Each structure stands twice: as C-alpha cells, then as structure tokens.
Amino acid sequence: MKRLIMTFGLSLTLLSPVQAAQVIKKQPTVAPYTPSAMGCMILLECTEGVEQLTVESEIFKSSDFDLFRDEIKAILAGLTASKVPVYLAPKRYFTPGTIGLYKPDVNRLYINDRLLRDPREFLGTLRHEGWHVVQDCMAGGISTPFMAQVHQDKEIPDWVIKQTTKTYTAAGMARAIPWESDANWAEEQSNVTANHLAMCGKGPLWDQVRPTPMTMEWLIGCGWMKPQEGHEVYTPNQKSDNCIPGKI
C-alpha cells in the first residue's frame, strides 16, 4: 500500500481483468473512505468508476503527463508482460491517505484517482507499487503469494531506512520495514522499477538479479534456485507452507 507523505506497502487486491466500468451489477452500500469501502473494492464487489489502465489510456495523453509519460508507459508495459493489471479507482474506495495498493495473492494493482491531479506523485506511486510486483517476482515468481526484498541492504540509503523505520514502527507495522524500505528506494529512482519489471516478464528474476543472502537461502530451500556458493539446501523454518505456491 502506498500512502501520501510516506509510503505504506500493505498488500491488497482488486477486481477482475475486465474493465470494471463495463461490469453492470448492483453496488453494495458502504461508507466512503473507510476500511469497509476498501474491503468492498478488494472483494470485487464495488466496481463503479474503476477502470483498467493501459499504455493507450486517454489520461496519459494530457500535456500534464508530458514529463512522466514515457516512464509510466514503460512501467505499465512491464506490468502487462508480468501479467499484472493496473486499475484506476475512485478515491472514495480508499482509506484516508492511501493512494496505491498491490496484493501478491492475486497480482493486481490499484491506483487512487486523486493522483491524476499530480502526475509526478502518480509516477512515484506506480514506481513504488510496481516494485512490490518486482518483490513478488523475486519470491519464487508471481505465481506464489510471497514477496522478497530485492535491493541489497547496502544499496538502500540510511535516510530511506530511517524514515521508513520511523513511519512503520509508529504504525505498529515494523515487520514491513524491509519490504517498504526496498520499495521506497525504488520510488526515488528513475526507470529502476520499469527495468526490473521488464526482467520479470522474461523469466525468473533471481537468474537476472542477484538475490539478497536471505532470499537466496529461501529460494534454494524452496527448490526454485539451485544450491550455489556454499549455500545448502534446507527448508525455511521447517515449514512446508512457506514453499507452496498458489493463488486464491
């Protein structure tokens, strides 16, 4: 999940790969800007005003997007190659401050339509949420519900880690710090998300980008990566559920 002011990366879901604006069905009654509204969107029950974005979407033809259009389209192309649709949804379906969502269980990504007023923030959010897709690719591929840190720890500046740590600790979500620091740093870099998504679409990301030591051990333990460089085969936490791929 992406939040205004500071990125927030919980994994959330969205609707079917049919443009939601074309789906005609009775909409549930939910209070806007509430967890219920967001849950309704996540459960595919609230679809009014939700539309799928592509590189050809009309909104990107506006001159406001001139400085950002190429990278936005590159990210969208990478997401398409990775079989991850992107949807623009009305702000009433998001809790206050939430401007982007990605859920690895179903491989779909939501963007809050309030960002149409700020193309720079739109691109930043797409970079951030797109990086969560890259993390999904690194954790055994997007056919699994897992995500793994991609940047090596030494690659992430201290200021990014400190700011992320402060925000997530205060929110009671300290466990998310490694993934969010990783995504926050990707958000600050031009074309990094787009380039990695292009690799996701070509094949196993761990064959193209060196995993972090912990991720490498996990990939080897689950059988996705061959033992190498002194790493031994093992079962992470001795729990087979950690290695079972699958989608809901």
C-alpha positions as MATLAB code, in Angstrom:
seq = 'MKRLIMTFGLSLTLLSPVQAAQVIKKQPTVAPYTPSAMGCMILLECTEGVEQLTVESEIFKSSDFDLFRDEIKAILAGLTASKVPVYLAPKRYFTPGTIGLYKPDVNRLYINDRLLRDPREFLGTLRHEGWHVVQDCMAGGISTPFMAQVHQDKEIPDWVIKQTTKTYTAAGMARAIPWESDANWAEEQSNVTANHLAMCGKGPLWDQVRPTPMTMEWLIGCGWMKPQEGHEVYTPNQKSDNCIPGKI';
ca = [
       0.000    0.000    0.000;
       1.200    3.469   -0.768;
       0.341    6.397    1.466;
       0.636   10.091    0.827;
       3.536   11.722    2.732;
       5.112    8.355    3.430;
       4.802    5.137    1.500;
       2.810    2.371    3.086;
       3.054   -1.035    1.452;
       0.433   -3.444    2.616;
      -0.661   -5.938    0.006;
      -4.246   -5.577   -1.151;
      -6.368   -6.851   -4.013;
      -8.676   -5.667   -6.772;
     -11.082   -6.745   -9.418;
     -11.315   -8.989  -12.452;
      -9.254   -8.303  -15.583;
     -12.303   -6.862  -17.284;
     -12.626   -3.114  -17.265;
     -14.753   -2.562  -14.204;
     -16.657    0.323  -15.754;
     -18.173   -2.234  -18.142;
     -19.373   -4.534  -15.365;
     -23.038   -3.903  -14.658;
     -24.150   -5.074  -11.244;
     -25.719   -3.714   -8.111;
     -23.201   -1.879   -5.972;
     -23.138   -2.538   -2.212;
     -23.830    0.394    0.080;
     -20.668    1.245    2.011;
     -19.438    4.410    3.705;
     -16.752    6.093    1.576;
     -13.127    6.419    2.706;
     -13.490    3.550    5.169;
     -11.935    0.100    5.537;
     -15.336   -1.246    4.509;
     -15.201    0.668    1.235;
     -11.680   -0.547    0.535;
     -12.657   -4.066    1.516;
     -15.608   -3.893   -0.850;
     -13.241   -2.945   -3.653;
     -10.845   -5.715   -2.645;
     -13.652   -8.299   -2.672;
     -14.586   -7.240   -6.222;
     -17.997   -6.079   -5.065;
     -17.508   -2.308   -5.554;
     -16.554   -1.720   -9.186;
     -18.332    1.507  -10.118;
     -15.896    4.019  -11.580;
     -12.973    1.579  -11.606;
     -11.145    1.251  -14.925;
      -8.169   -0.683  -16.164;
      -5.148    1.343  -17.261;
      -3.044    0.554  -20.327;
      -0.300    2.354  -22.217;
      -3.033    3.652  -24.539;
      -5.269    5.118  -21.814;
      -6.578    8.576  -22.635;
      -5.491   10.105  -19.336;
      -1.824    9.837  -20.316;
      -2.374   11.945  -23.426;
      -2.804   15.069  -21.326;
       0.078   17.539  -21.535;
       0.307   17.307  -17.733;
       1.909   13.902  -18.213;
       4.482   15.021  -20.807;
       7.457   14.765  -18.421;
       6.371   11.436  -16.980;
       4.590    9.635  -19.817;
       7.470    7.526  -21.117;
       8.351    6.013  -17.748;
       4.701    5.460  -16.812;
       4.147    3.603  -20.072;
       7.319    1.564  -19.554;
       6.109    0.501  -16.097;
       2.653   -0.363  -17.420;
       4.225   -2.373  -20.241;
       6.350   -4.257  -17.715;
       3.308   -4.974  -15.564;
       1.427   -6.232  -18.601;
       4.346   -8.509  -19.506;
       4.268   -9.777  -15.917;
       0.508  -10.363  -16.186;
      -0.360   -7.781  -13.538;
      -3.259   -5.460  -14.486;
      -3.410   -1.913  -13.119;
      -6.652   -0.203  -12.186;
      -7.553    3.410  -11.511;
     -10.175    3.602   -8.756;
     -12.201    6.453   -7.227;
     -10.731    7.910   -4.073;
     -13.876    7.022   -2.114;
     -12.762    3.373   -2.165;
      -9.515    4.153   -0.345;
      -8.955    4.891    3.316;
      -7.636    8.418    4.016;
      -4.055    8.810    2.844;
      -3.973    5.531    0.899;
      -3.088    6.132   -2.723;
      -1.911    2.781   -4.034;
      -2.327   -0.962   -3.413;
      -0.790   -4.216   -4.645;
      -1.694   -7.713   -3.473;
       0.592  -10.597   -4.470;
      -2.140  -13.183   -3.828;
      -3.996  -12.102   -6.970;
      -1.425   -9.993   -8.840;
      -3.458   -6.829   -9.274;
      -2.628   -3.205   -8.568;
      -4.841   -0.220   -7.681;
      -4.083    3.496   -8.047;
      -6.178    6.214   -6.361;
      -7.619    8.560   -8.992;
      -6.772   11.600   -6.825;
      -3.257   11.247   -8.248;
      -4.468   12.413  -11.650;
      -4.023   15.916  -10.226;
      -0.324   15.246   -9.617;
       1.396   13.250  -12.394;
       4.700   13.305  -10.508;
       3.120   11.593   -7.484;
       1.240    9.271   -9.845;
       4.578    8.110  -11.265;
       6.109    7.788   -7.789;
       3.221    5.632   -6.606;
       3.404    3.487   -9.736;
       7.137    3.012   -9.134;
       6.504    2.046   -5.508;
       3.623   -0.363   -6.096;
       5.325   -1.711   -9.203;
       8.344   -2.514   -7.033;
       6.136   -4.663   -4.831;
       5.411   -6.625   -8.007;
       9.182   -6.928   -8.544;
       9.438   -8.248   -4.966;
       6.723  -10.752   -5.839;
       8.712  -11.827   -8.904;
      11.828  -12.353   -6.786;
       9.999  -14.553   -4.266;
       9.531  -17.572   -6.497;
       7.710  -15.725   -9.272;
       4.290  -14.096   -9.291;
       2.587  -17.486   -9.237;
       3.345  -17.518   -5.489;
       1.830  -15.247   -2.816;
       5.224  -14.239   -1.402;
       7.354  -11.100   -1.693;
      11.107  -10.720   -1.138;
      13.414   -7.730   -0.710;
      15.284   -7.051   -3.949;
      17.814   -4.305   -3.175;
      20.803   -5.433   -1.153;
      20.803   -3.733    2.267;
      23.916   -1.732    1.394;
      22.166   -0.306   -1.672;
      19.425    1.406    0.355;
      20.490    4.794    1.791;
      20.361    5.189    5.561;
      17.902    8.078    5.283;
      15.395    5.841    3.483;
      15.697    3.112    6.098;
      15.441    5.578    8.986;
      12.384    7.319    7.585;
      10.667    4.034    6.770;
      11.524    2.615   10.183;
      10.083    5.645   11.964;
       6.850    5.544    9.985;
       6.212    1.817   10.234;
       7.224    1.483   13.847;
       4.802    4.260   14.784;
       2.066    2.488   12.826;
       2.735   -0.808   14.570;
       3.919   -2.397   11.333;
       7.616   -2.871   11.957;
       7.609   -6.215   10.150;
       7.009   -4.382    6.855;
      10.141   -2.225    7.129;
      12.450   -4.346    4.891;
       9.942   -4.503    2.026;
       8.894   -0.875    2.347;
      12.452    0.465    2.592;
      13.174   -1.501   -0.566;
      10.135   -0.060   -2.379;
      10.706    3.461   -1.050;
      14.203    3.472   -2.518;
      12.906    2.203   -5.881;
      10.399    5.053   -5.842;
      13.259    7.563   -5.749;
      14.994    6.170   -8.849;
      14.124    6.771  -12.488;
      13.324    3.692  -14.587;
      14.511    1.184  -11.978;
      11.015   -0.255  -11.498;
      10.370   -0.315  -15.245;
      13.646   -2.109  -15.969;
      13.091   -4.759  -13.308;
       9.502   -5.352  -14.395;
      10.763   -5.953  -17.926;
      13.041   -8.637  -16.491;
      10.129  -10.147  -14.551;
       8.326  -10.655  -17.830;
      11.261  -12.539  -19.325;
      11.830  -15.214  -16.701;
      12.962  -15.910  -13.121;
      14.193  -12.634  -11.670;
      16.725  -14.404   -9.445;
      18.512  -15.586  -12.602;
      18.904  -11.964  -13.746;
      19.392  -10.079  -10.450;
      21.416  -11.433   -7.543;
      19.046  -12.072   -4.599;
      19.834  -10.861   -1.105;
      21.552  -13.554    1.024;
      18.361  -14.340    2.957;
      16.262  -14.505   -0.231;
      18.852  -16.749   -1.880;
      18.711  -19.171    1.041;
      14.926  -19.161    0.854;
      14.845  -19.726   -2.927;
      17.299  -22.611   -2.604;
      15.368  -24.087    0.291;
      12.124  -23.985   -1.683;
      13.757  -25.545   -4.737;
      13.418  -22.544   -7.048;
      17.147  -21.889   -7.168;
      19.994  -24.389   -7.361;
      22.425  -24.597   -4.411;
      25.494  -22.452   -5.047;
      28.368  -20.630   -3.447;
      28.300  -22.654   -0.250;
      24.545  -22.343    0.283;
      22.998  -25.619    1.328;
      19.552  -26.997    0.608;
      17.235  -26.543    3.559;
      13.585  -25.953    4.376;
      12.983  -22.392    5.645;
      11.678  -22.523    9.207;
      10.990  -26.219    8.605;
       7.500  -25.216    7.441;
       6.464  -26.635    4.094;
       3.731  -23.994    3.762;
       6.474  -21.424    3.139;
       7.237  -23.140   -0.160;
       3.783  -23.973   -1.503;
       2.890  -21.777   -4.499;
      -0.669  -20.852   -5.181;
      -3.274  -18.167   -5.738;
      -6.620  -17.592   -4.062;
];
